[in-house]
């Protein structure tokens, strides 16, 4: 099944953006991989409940105002993502282009930084999936290291004997947690916004994963563990020798 959608009208903790000037970024991911010495408009996005996010907008995207508009739009949506998932995001890198124009344009995430071609971001937002992608990406940073391989997760997965999406089934060791989190959030906090059949399908497909997520997020010990892990996470390196960010704009998500 496709992931349920968070409401684009729901409250956001985004409070505003501030233009901080131009800069040269030593290394930035894009359609061709790592690019060196990228000229950007640099913007700070503020949130009422978490750290600020640095928006590096490639000057190829457009003018200072174009970049401010994109930073405001995308950051407002980012502010709708639950704090436990969003708190790992410290950077938003914006590159010019649309899906496969130029070839390779997409949306990526890794090391606390979300990178996307702005046209891809527009497409995802128009489809109503932008908040889901941010929640999905945050799960990779905050949950993957603390859930995969644990006895609780292995037990829940085996008892369910099913997957919530074809994407999770195809990559059970890397996408199952992130793919299951968005339906859990809908089932737990937003059931009144969805058809009963959708919520019932979620509950019937991954009941033990749902139960595990609920128990984990009620555990102060688990939340402290996540915070410790986030504090130890290094920001994205300026080098080109680090692992490529994983693709967010998968067809199963958009």
Residue pairs with C-beta under 8 A, 6 or more apart in sequence:
1 164
1 165
1 183
1 198
1 201
1 202
1 205
2 165
2 252
3 129
3 132
3 136
3 165
3 179
3 182
3 183
3 186
3 253
4 182
4 183
4 186
4 190
4 194
4 198
4 202
5 128
5 129
5 131
5 132
6 80
6 81
6 131
6 132
6 135
6 182
6 185
6 186
6 190
7 80
7 190
7 193
8 77
8 80
8 128
8 130
8 131
10 80
11 80
12 76
12 77
12 79
12 80
13 47
13 48
13 49
13 50
13 79
13 80
13 83
14 45
14 46
14 47
14 75
14 76
14 78
14 79
15 46
15 47
15 48
15 79
16 45
16 46
16 72
17 43
17 44
17 45
17 46
17 55
17 68
17 71
17 72
17 75
18 43
18 44
18 46
19 41
19 42
19 43
19 64
19 68
20 42
20 43
20 44
21 41
21 42
22 39
22 40
22 41
22 42
22 59
23 39
23 40
23 42
23 56
24 37
24 38
24 39
24 40
25 37
25 38
25 40
25 56
25 93
25 238
26 36
26 37
26 238
27 34
27 35
27 36
27 38
27 237
27 238
27 239
27 240
28 34
28 35
28 38
28 40
28 56
28 58
28 93
28 95
28 115
29 35
29 93
29 108
29 115
29 244
29 245
30 38
30 58
30 95
30 104
30 115
30 117
31 95
31 97
31 102
31 103
31 104
31 105
31 106
31 117
32 102
32 104
33 244
34 240
36 240
38 56
38 58
39 58
39 59
40 56
40 57
40 58
40 59
41 56
41 57
41 59
41 61
41 64
41 67
41 68
42 54
42 55
42 56
42 57
43 54
43 55
43 57
43 67
43 68
43 71
44 52
44 53
44 54
44 55
45 52
45 53
45 54
45 55
45 71
45 72
45 75
45 78
45 92
46 52
47 53
47 75
47 78
47 79
47 86
49 83
50 83
50 86
50 87
51 87
51 90
53 75
53 78
53 89
53 90
53 91
53 92
54 90
54 91
54 92
55 67
55 70
55 71
55 74
55 75
55 91
55 92
55 93
55 94
56 91
56 92
56 93
56 94
57 66
57 67
57 70
57 71
57 94
58 93
58 94
58 95
58 96
59 67
60 95
60 96
61 67
61 70
61 94
61 95
61 96
61 118
62 96
67 94
70 94
70 118
70 121
71 92
71 94
73 125
74 92
74 94
74 121
74 125
74 130
75 92
77 125
77 130
77 131
77 134
78 86
78 89
78 92
78 134
79 86
80 131
81 131
81 134
81 135
81 138
82 135
82 185
84 138
84 142
84 217
84 223
84 226
85 134
85 135
85 137
85 138
85 139
85 142
85 143
85 181
86 134
86 138
87 138
87 142
87 230
88 112
88 138
88 141
88 142
88 230
88 233
89 112
89 113
89 114
89 134
89 137
89 138
89 141
90 112
90 113
90 235
91 112
91 113
91 114
91 235
91 236
92 113
92 114
92 115
93 113
93 114
93 115
93 116
94 115
94 116
94 117
94 118
94 121
95 105
95 115
95 116
95 117
95 118
96 117
96 118
96 119
97 105
97 117
97 118
97 119
97 120
98 105
98 117
98 119
98 120
98 122
98 123
99 105
99 106
99 117
99 119
99 120
99 123
99 249
101 119
105 117
105 119
105 120
106 116
106 117
106 120
106 247
106 248
106 249
107 114
107 115
107 116
107 117
107 120
107 121
107 124
107 133
107 247
107 248
107 249
108 114
108 115
108 116
108 244
108 245
108 246
108 247
108 248
109 115
109 137
109 140
109 141
109 245
109 246
109 248
110 140
110 236
110 243
110 244
110 245
110 246
111 233
111 234
111 235
111 236
111 237
111 242
111 245
112 141
112 233
112 235
112 236
113 235
113 236
113 245
114 134
114 137
114 248
115 245
116 124
116 248
116 249
120 249
121 130
123 254
124 130
124 133
124 249
124 254
127 254
129 253
129 254
132 182
132 253
133 248
133 249
133 253
135 181
135 182
135 185
136 178
136 179
136 181
136 182
136 248
136 253
137 178
137 248
139 177
139 178
139 181
140 177
140 178
140 246
141 230
141 233
142 226
142 229
142 230
143 177
143 178
143 181
143 226
144 174
144 177
144 178
145 229
146 222
146 225
146 226
146 229
147 153
147 177
147 216
148 173
148 177
152 212
152 215
152 216
153 177
153 209
153 212
155 208
156 208
156 209
156 211
156 212
157 172
157 176
157 208
157 209
159 208
160 205
160 206
160 207
160 208
160 209
162 205
162 206
163 169
163 172
163 176
163 179
163 205
163 206
164 179
164 180
164 183
164 202
164 205
164 206
164 209
165 179
165 252
166 252
167 175
167 179
167 250
167 252
167 253
168 175
168 176
168 179
168 180
174 246
180 206
180 209
180 213
181 213
183 202
183 206
184 202
184 206
184 209
184 210
184 213
184 214
186 193
186 194
186 198
186 199
186 202
187 199
187 202
187 203
187 210
188 210
188 213
188 214
191 199
202 210
203 210
216 222
217 223
236 242
